[in-house]
């Protein structure tokens, strides 16, 4: 089967070699034996600087990447028109078109291709929420772009889609309320993670080697947290709660980077006051996976992130702050929700798991048997293929 992924939606940039869903899904579908191409822009809509890629075609991890240049663009590339899109679709001739986001002006060219090729199947996924859709040009974004332009485009062309996917419940809420999309068209597609078999098969060796390199005893109970840190991530509160945990054999590993120097200094002073805490800095994808495979429990005190799901896909039970949509990670035993910022509650949650072998082992069992398979990206990739095959039988 020929599958073409389209990454042209505002806020859905494709960067070669990264590990976001638009990178990994095409690669996994290629490994499943399908012919895969990906169409993206030569410019970025996520950064303010002039970041551009040469127009043309090349191969990334077996996937043909096609960069097309926008005919024109506005508002730091958030609004763009791609005059060559229809021509590229005709040449690629896909059986399945998978759009990573629908907020782009050239969606009409996809609709034209579908009209002229009614036997083709078109899917989309979406990551947009109230929280992440208004980061720049807030007033213009809310009242003119999302409520105006993107709502109009989604409403006009929604009939071309056989199925839409939302990566979290708050995304579904946004699509229904902001764009007026029928909820019956929408289905859950979790943010999966591809954990290579070669890492999983060497888990014990990775754990032993990593702990030795970081002066952590094999029998220590190791917590891990990470992300892009700012006040909303509540890292200071988590470290403060951890500091009050009275266990000598417990450790907390922190990885990530800080979004401002003031918050970094505030955190560094707290880290330096507890020798049980180790800061690793920013990690690439493989380093992150190795750290997760070497630790015992993930702890997340702030707003949700894909790295929470990555921890589960590596087999880690988690303690996390509850927010809307977090229930998708709950498999009745693999996690502990903390519903507020009270330091005593965080301390008690950590100690209740770390001090009870039976409780921890049960959390680990549920994670391995139920939660981990759910967030494995290979299953997500296969689910899309299965949905396509089901729809084709009904056409």
ZIZI-V114759 format. One record per pair of residues at least 24 apart in sequence whose C-alpha atoms are under 6 Angstrom apart, sorted by the first residue. I is the first residue (numbers start at 0). J is the second residue. If there is no record, write none. Layout:
# ZIZI-V114759
i:I j:J
i:I j:J
This chain:
# ZIZI-V114759
i:0 j:33
i:1 j:34
i:1 j:35
i:1 j:93
i:1 j:94
i:2 j:35
i:2 j:93
i:2 j:94
i:2 j:95
i:2 j:96
i:3 j:35
i:3 j:36
i:3 j:37
i:3 j:93
i:3 j:96
i:4 j:37
i:4 j:97
i:4 j:98
i:5 j:37
i:5 j:38
i:5 j:98
i:6 j:39
i:6 j:99
i:7 j:39
i:8 j:100
i:8 j:101
i:8 j:102
i:8 j:103
i:9 j:44
i:9 j:77
i:9 j:102
i:10 j:44
i:10 j:45
i:24 j:380
i:35 j:62
i:36 j:62
i:36 j:63
i:36 j:64
i:37 j:64
i:37 j:65
i:38 j:65
i:39 j:66
i:40 j:66
i:40 j:67
i:40 j:68
i:41 j:66
i:41 j:67
i:41 j:68
i:44 j:76
i:44 j:77
i:80 j:104
i:80 j:105
i:94 j:119
i:95 j:120
i:95 j:121
i:96 j:121
i:97 j:122
i:97 j:123
i:98 j:123
i:99 j:123
i:99 j:124
i:100 j:124
i:100 j:125
i:102 j:149
i:121 j:160
i:121 j:161
i:122 j:160
i:122 j:162
i:122 j:163
i:123 j:163
i:124 j:163
i:124 j:164
i:124 j:165
i:125 j:165
i:126 j:166
i:126 j:170
i:127 j:170
i:128 j:170
i:128 j:173
i:150 j:178
i:164 j:188
i:166 j:190
i:167 j:324
i:168 j:324
i:169 j:324
i:191 j:374
i:191 j:375
i:191 j:376
i:192 j:309
i:192 j:375
i:192 j:376
i:193 j:376
i:206 j:293
i:219 j:248
i:219 j:249
i:220 j:249
i:221 j:249
i:221 j:250
i:221 j:251
i:221 j:294
i:221 j:295
i:222 j:250
i:222 j:251
i:222 j:296
i:222 j:297
i:223 j:251
i:223 j:252
i:223 j:253
i:223 j:297
i:224 j:253
i:224 j:297
i:224 j:298
i:224 j:299
i:225 j:253
i:225 j:254
i:225 j:255
i:226 j:255
i:227 j:255
i:227 j:256
i:227 j:257
i:228 j:257
i:229 j:258
i:231 j:301
i:232 j:301
i:232 j:302
i:233 j:300
i:233 j:301
i:240 j:342
i:240 j:345
i:240 j:346
i:250 j:275
i:250 j:276
i:251 j:276
i:252 j:276
i:252 j:277
i:253 j:278
i:254 j:278
i:254 j:279
i:254 j:280
i:254 j:281
i:255 j:280
i:255 j:281
i:256 j:281
i:311 j:371
i:312 j:371
i:312 j:374
i:312 j:375
i:314 j:366
i:314 j:367
i:314 j:371
i:316 j:362
i:316 j:363
i:316 j:366
i:332 j:362
i:332 j:365
i:333 j:362
i:333 j:365
i:333 j:366
